[in-house]
Amino acid sequence: MRRPRGQERAITGNRQTSWAFADAFVAEDEATRWARDRAREAGLRSVSSGTGAALRLLAGAADAKAVAEIGTGTGVSGIHLLHGMRPDGVLTTVDSDPECQQFARQAFRAAGFAGNRARFIPGRALEVLPRLADGGYDLVFCDGDRMESLDYLAESLRLLRPGGLVCFEGVFADGRTVDSTVAPPAEVQRVRELLRAVRESTVLMPSLLPVGDGLLCAVRRG
């Protein structure tokens, strides 16, 4: 059934406000805000509160016990993932910056998580991921180098159990992904290739969530 024209205009006119409201709908705790401040001081970009809430929801829906994260940062996304995971779940988080991982350790502790809930692995993701167990993960969250996103996808398919989830942060690339008026930089072109690969995959069931800077999610079919 078609909506009345006036109602269509109202939805379009309020879309940005609605998205902003949705992105801030779930409040963050003090530990998460502390981690976000550390990221800002370090010049790092954290996931938005809406993206964090979505990750928490997805981890909870998957009843996730084992999650792999590419890009620890200062722990913002990790706190959200841990809140959604099972109480005995373990987050394996990879980052090339061990100093940032120290901030994440403090943030996880402040959020009330025991030390054995997270396994920190310093190093480049594409050197670390091949060492992780095949089919051993319920969710893989990718927030690393956009130029390596297709490689992350290949590794995620190997790491995930049937029914597991892979999520990619930042696929809107500040609006550049859908901007056809200028020639895209290489990293945006790679994001477009990722979107195409996920959408056309026969082993993935995808969705693109308009939270934060875009969260691409897909379930690995059995």
C-alpha positions, 0 to 999 in steps of 0.5 A, a space after each residue: 500500500 502506498 503512503 500518502 504523499 505528505 507522509 512520504 515527504 515527512 519521512 524523507 524530511 525527518 530521516 537525518 533526525 531519525 537516524 541521529 535519534 536511533 544512533 544515540 538510543 542506547 546509552 553507553 556506560 562510563 567505561 565505554 565513554 572513557 575508552 571513547 575519550 582515549 580514542 579521541 585523544 589518540 586521533 582514532 575513530 571509534 564506532 558510534 554508540 548506535 553501531 556499538 548497540 547493534 554489535 551488542 544485539 548481534 552478539 546476543 542474538 548469536 549467543 556468541 561464545 567466541 568472537 574475533 575482532 579486527 581492530 581493538 582500538 581503545 576498546 569501545 567496540 569490544 565493550 559492546 561485543 562483550 556485553 552481548 556475548 555469553 557470560 563465559 564468552 571470550 573476545 579475541 581482539 587483534 591490533 597492530 598498536 599494543 599501546 591502544 590495546 593497553 587502553 582497551 584492557 583498562 576499559 574492559 576491567 573498568 566495565 567489569 569484565 574479568 581478565 580471561 574474557 578477552 585475548 589480546 593479540 598484537 600484530 597485523 590482522 592478516 598475519 594473525 588471523 591464519 593462526 586462528 581456528 577454522 570454524 571456531 567463531 560465532 562472530 567476526 567484527 572487522 574494523 581494520 584497514 579498508 584496503 584489506 577488507 576482501 582478505 578479511 572477508 576470506 578469513 572470516 568465512 574460514 573462521 565462522 561456524 555455520 550460522 555465524 556472523 561477519 560485520 564490517 564497520 565504516 562501509 559508507 566511508 563518510 558518504 563516499 561509497 555512494 558518491 558517483 560524482 567524483 573518482 573514488 580513492 582506492 580504499 573506497 573502491 575496495 569497499 565497493 568491491 567488498 559490498 559487491 562480493 558480500 551481496 553476490 556471495 552464495 554462502 552469505 545472507 547480507 544486510 546493510 545497517 544505516 548506523 554510524 558510518 555503515 555496518 555491513 552484516 552477513 550470516 554464513 549459511 550452513 
